[in-house]
């Protein structure tokens, strides 16, 4: 099982087709030959689909089981894994060592964004910095990693890596991680749903307020139009009061209006007083 992107899987599948055809009717030494071709391929870096074939697994019960074990190291092991078991595994060529080292870089880069040259040199069994940088450049060129070399700080700065095959013993852990990830997604979706409901409610309230404001504006526009067309100063004064408009003319009009009311009252009283005096 390999954790790879759809693009990477398509790339791997393209170069796996020839091996798929060969594996259909092969067994014994024929399987050994296919394994040799797979680890010697310039383009094949994912080997899970070969390992999972029953006729390949059957090879573990024969004297050629070491070839399956070597393929497992190329699938999910490292250069140091090979070095530890070198005496019991088939000898590999310089190109195959180079390929296994590139896969080891992928494993090291998968868990951290910054890998020091010293760690890489130790894990890859390389002494010369130039040789290490050439190997990293080859890994980048082959699309195994997306990274930059920080020569000043002697660091490999990793952005992305291809996915390697996952050993059977670690599948349970991968499943657990995926389950936790799904739970987090569900929690996030629930949170977004609640926020969506709140946003909808706020939107409805905002729409109500907007309609109320629009209604008030329309009402005031109506009275403004009346104000602009009326010839009655008294009516204009009342409309301005309703609209909350004040100016000096309004104060004069108010004084004049109130003065007329007072004058009228006084005249009425004076008239009555005159008649009263005349009566006596």
C-alpha positions as CSV (number, residue, x, y, z in Angstrom):
1,X,0.0,0.0,0.0
2,X,1.4,3.4,-1.0
3,X,0.2,6.8,0.0
4,X,0.5,8.6,-3.3
5,X,-1.4,11.4,-5.0
6,X,-3.6,10.5,-8.1
7,X,-0.9,12.0,-10.3
8,X,1.8,9.9,-8.8
9,X,-0.4,6.8,-8.9
10,X,-1.0,7.4,-12.6
11,X,2.7,7.7,-13.2
12,X,3.5,4.5,-11.3
13,X,0.6,2.6,-13.0
14,X,2.0,3.6,-16.4
15,X,5.4,1.9,-15.7
16,X,3.8,-1.0,-13.8
17,X,1.8,-2.2,-16.8
18,X,4.6,-4.3,-18.3
19,X,5.2,-6.0,-14.9
20,X,1.5,-6.6,-14.5
21,X,1.5,-8.5,-17.8
22,X,4.6,-10.5,-16.9
23,X,3.3,-11.4,-13.4
24,X,0.0,-13.0,-14.7
25,X,1.5,-16.3,-15.7
26,X,4.9,-16.3,-13.8
27,X,6.2,-18.3,-10.9
28,X,9.5,-19.4,-9.3
29,X,12.5,-18.2,-11.2
30,X,10.2,-16.1,-13.5
31,X,9.2,-14.1,-10.4
32,X,12.8,-13.6,-9.4
33,X,13.5,-12.2,-12.9
34,X,10.6,-9.8,-12.6
35,X,11.8,-8.6,-9.2
36,X,15.3,-7.9,-10.7
37,X,13.7,-5.9,-13.5
38,X,11.6,-3.9,-11.1
39,X,14.4,-2.8,-8.8
40,X,16.5,-2.0,-11.8
41,X,13.8,0.1,-13.5
42,X,14.6,3.8,-13.9
43,X,11.0,4.8,-13.5
44,X,9.4,2.4,-11.0
45,X,9.6,3.6,-7.4
46,X,6.4,2.0,-5.9
47,X,6.4,-1.8,-5.5
48,X,3.4,-2.6,-3.4
49,X,1.3,-3.9,-6.3
50,X,4.1,-6.4,-7.2
51,X,4.5,-7.5,-3.6
52,X,0.8,-8.0,-3.1
53,X,0.6,-10.6,-5.9
54,X,0.0,-14.1,-4.5
55,X,2.6,-15.7,-6.8
56,X,5.2,-13.2,-5.5
57,X,4.2,-14.0,-1.9
58,X,4.5,-17.7,-2.7
59,X,8.1,-17.2,-3.4
60,X,8.7,-16.6,0.4
61,X,8.2,-20.4,0.9
62,X,11.1,-21.2,-1.4
63,X,14.9,-20.7,-1.4
64,X,14.4,-17.5,-3.4
65,X,12.6,-15.8,-0.5
66,X,15.6,-13.4,-0.2
67,X,14.5,-11.7,-3.4
68,X,11.1,-10.9,-2.0
69,X,12.8,-9.6,1.2
70,X,15.0,-7.4,-1.0
71,X,11.9,-6.1,-2.9
72,X,10.3,-5.2,0.5
73,X,13.3,-3.1,1.3
74,X,12.9,-1.2,-2.0
75,X,9.2,-0.9,-1.2
76,X,9.4,0.6,2.3
77,X,12.9,0.2,3.7
78,X,16.0,2.3,3.6
79,X,19.7,2.0,2.6
80,X,20.6,1.3,6.2
81,X,18.1,-1.5,6.4
82,X,19.9,-3.1,3.4
83,X,23.3,-2.5,5.0
84,X,22.2,-4.3,8.2
85,X,21.1,-7.4,6.2
86,X,23.6,-7.1,3.4
87,X,25.2,-10.5,4.0
88,X,21.8,-12.4,3.8
89,X,20.3,-10.5,0.9
90,X,21.2,-10.6,-2.9
91,X,24.0,-8.2,-3.8
92,X,22.8,-5.1,-5.6
93,X,24.4,-3.0,-8.4
94,X,25.7,0.6,-8.1
95,X,22.5,1.8,-9.9
96,X,20.3,-0.1,-7.5
97,X,22.2,1.4,-4.5
98,X,21.7,4.9,-6.0
99,X,18.0,4.1,-6.4
100,X,17.6,2.8,-2.8
101,X,19.4,5.9,-1.6
102,X,16.9,8.2,-3.4
103,X,14.1,6.2,-1.8
104,X,15.7,6.7,1.6
105,X,15.8,10.5,1.0
106,X,12.0,10.3,0.4
107,X,11.5,8.5,3.7
108,X,13.7,11.0,5.6
109,X,12.0,14.0,3.9
110,X,8.5,12.6,4.5
111,X,8.5,13.3,8.3
112,X,10.2,16.7,8.4
113,X,10.6,19.9,6.3
114,X,14.3,20.4,7.1
115,X,16.8,17.6,6.9
116,X,20.4,18.3,7.7
117,X,23.3,17.2,5.4
118,X,24.8,15.4,8.3
119,X,21.7,13.2,8.9
120,X,21.5,12.5,5.2
121,X,25.2,11.6,4.9
122,X,24.9,9.2,7.9
123,X,21.7,7.5,6.6
124,X,22.9,7.3,3.0
125,X,26.5,6.2,3.8
126,X,27.9,9.2,1.8
127,X,31.0,11.2,2.9
128,X,31.3,13.8,0.1
129,X,28.9,16.7,0.1
130,X,29.1,17.0,-3.7
131,X,28.0,13.4,-4.1
132,X,25.1,14.0,-1.6
133,X,23.9,17.1,-3.5
134,X,24.1,15.2,-6.8
135,X,21.9,12.5,-5.3
136,X,19.4,15.0,-4.0
137,X,19.3,16.7,-7.4
138,X,18.6,13.4,-9.1
139,X,15.7,12.8,-6.6
140,X,14.2,16.2,-7.4
141,X,14.6,15.6,-11.2
142,X,12.8,12.2,-10.9
143,X,9.9,13.8,-9.1
144,X,10.5,12.0,-5.9
145,X,10.7,15.2,-3.8
146,X,10.0,18.9,-4.3
147,X,12.8,20.6,-2.3
148,X,15.6,23.2,-2.3
149,X,19.2,22.9,-1.3
150,X,20.3,25.4,1.4
151,X,24.1,25.1,0.9
152,X,24.8,27.9,3.4
153,X,23.1,26.1,6.2
154,X,23.7,22.6,4.9
155,X,20.0,21.8,4.8
156,X,17.5,20.1,2.5
157,X,14.3,22.2,2.6
158,X,11.4,19.9,1.7
159,X,8.1,21.1,0.3
160,X,6.6,17.8,-0.9
161,X,7.5,14.1,-1.3
162,X,6.1,11.2,-3.2
163,X,4.4,8.5,-1.1
164,X,6.2,5.2,-0.4
165,X,4.6,1.9,0.2
166,X,3.4,1.3,3.8
167,X,4.6,-2.0,5.4
168,X,1.8,-4.3,6.6
169,X,2.7,-3.8,10.3
170,X,2.1,-0.1,10.0
171,X,-1.3,-0.2,8.1
172,X,-3.2,-0.2,11.4
173,X,-1.5,3.0,12.4
174,X,-2.3,4.6,9.0
175,X,-6.0,3.5,9.4
176,X,-6.0,5.1,12.9
177,X,-4.6,8.4,11.6
178,X,-7.2,8.4,8.8
179,X,-10.0,7.7,11.2
180,X,-8.9,10.6,13.4
181,X,-8.6,12.8,10.3
182,X,-12.2,11.9,9.4
183,X,-13.4,12.7,12.9
184,X,-11.7,16.1,12.7
185,X,-13.4,16.7,9.3
186,X,-16.8,15.8,10.7
187,X,-16.3,18.1,13.7
188,X,-15.2,20.9,11.3
189,X,-18.3,20.3,9.1
190,X,-20.6,20.5,12.1
191,X,-19.0,23.7,13.2
192,X,-19.3,25.2,9.7
193,X,-23.0,24.1,9.6
194,X,-23.7,25.9,12.9
195,X,-21.9,29.0,11.6
196,X,-23.9,28.7,8.4
197,X,-27.2,28.7,10.4
198,X,-26.0,31.7,12.4
199,X,-25.0,33.5,9.2
200,X,-28.4,32.8,7.7
201,X,-30.2,34.1,10.8
202,X,-28.0,37.3,10.7
203,X,-28.7,37.6,7.0
204,X,-32.4,37.5,7.7
205,X,-32.2,40.1,10.5
206,X,-30.0,42.3,8.2
207,X,-32.6,42.0,5.4
208,X,-35.4,43.1,7.8
209,X,-33.4,46.1,9.0
210,X,-32.6,46.9,5.3
211,X,-36.3,46.8,4.4
212,X,-37.2,49.0,7.4
213,X,-34.5,51.6,6.4
214,X,-35.7,51.5,2.8
215,X,-39.3,52.0,3.9
216,X,-38.2,55.0,6.1
217,X,-36.2,56.5,3.2
218,X,-39.2,56.1,0.8
219,X,-41.5,57.8,3.4
220,X,-39.1,60.7,3.8
221,X,-38.7,61.0,0.1
222,X,-42.5,61.4,-0.2
223,X,-42.6,64.1,2.4
224,X,-39.6,65.9,0.9
225,X,-41.4,65.9,-2.5
226,X,-44.4,67.4,-0.8
227,X,-42.1,70.0,1.0
228,X,-40.6,71.0,-2.4
229,X,-44.0,71.5,-4.0
230,X,-46.1,73.0,-1.2
231,X,-46.8,76.8,-1.1
232,X,-48.1,76.7,2.5
233,X,-45.4,77.9,4.9
234,X,-47.3,76.4,7.8
235,X,-47.5,73.0,6.1
236,X,-43.8,73.2,5.2
237,X,-43.0,74.0,8.8
238,X,-44.8,70.9,10.0
239,X,-43.2,68.7,7.4
240,X,-39.7,70.0,8.4
241,X,-40.5,69.2,12.0
242,X,-41.4,65.7,11.1
243,X,-38.3,65.3,9.0
244,X,-36.1,66.8,11.7
245,X,-35.0,69.7,9.5
246,X,-34.2,73.0,11.2
247,X,-33.0,76.3,9.8
248,X,-33.2,80.1,10.5
249,X,-36.2,80.5,8.3
250,X,-38.1,77.9,10.3
251,X,-37.4,79.8,13.6
252,X,-38.7,83.0,12.0
253,X,-41.8,81.1,10.6
254,X,-42.3,79.5,14.1
255,X,-42.1,82.9,15.8
256,X,-44.4,84.4,13.2
257,X,-46.8,81.5,13.5
258,X,-46.8,81.6,17.3
259,X,-47.0,85.4,17.3
260,X,-50.1,85.2,15.1
261,X,-51.7,82.8,17.6
262,X,-50.9,85.1,20.5
263,X,-52.0,88.2,18.7
264,X,-55.2,86.5,17.7
265,X,-55.8,85.6,21.4
266,X,-55.1,89.1,22.5
267,X,-57.3,90.6,19.9
268,X,-60.1,88.3,21.0
269,X,-59.7,89.3,24.6
270,X,-59.4,92.9,23.7
271,X,-62.6,92.8,21.7
272,X,-64.4,91.3,24.5
273,X,-63.0,93.8,27.0
274,X,-64.1,96.7,24.7
275,X,-67.6,95.4,24.5
276,X,-67.6,94.9,28.2
277,X,-66.6,98.5,28.9
278,X,-69.1,99.7,26.4
279,X,-71.8,97.7,28.0
280,X,-71.2,99.4,31.3
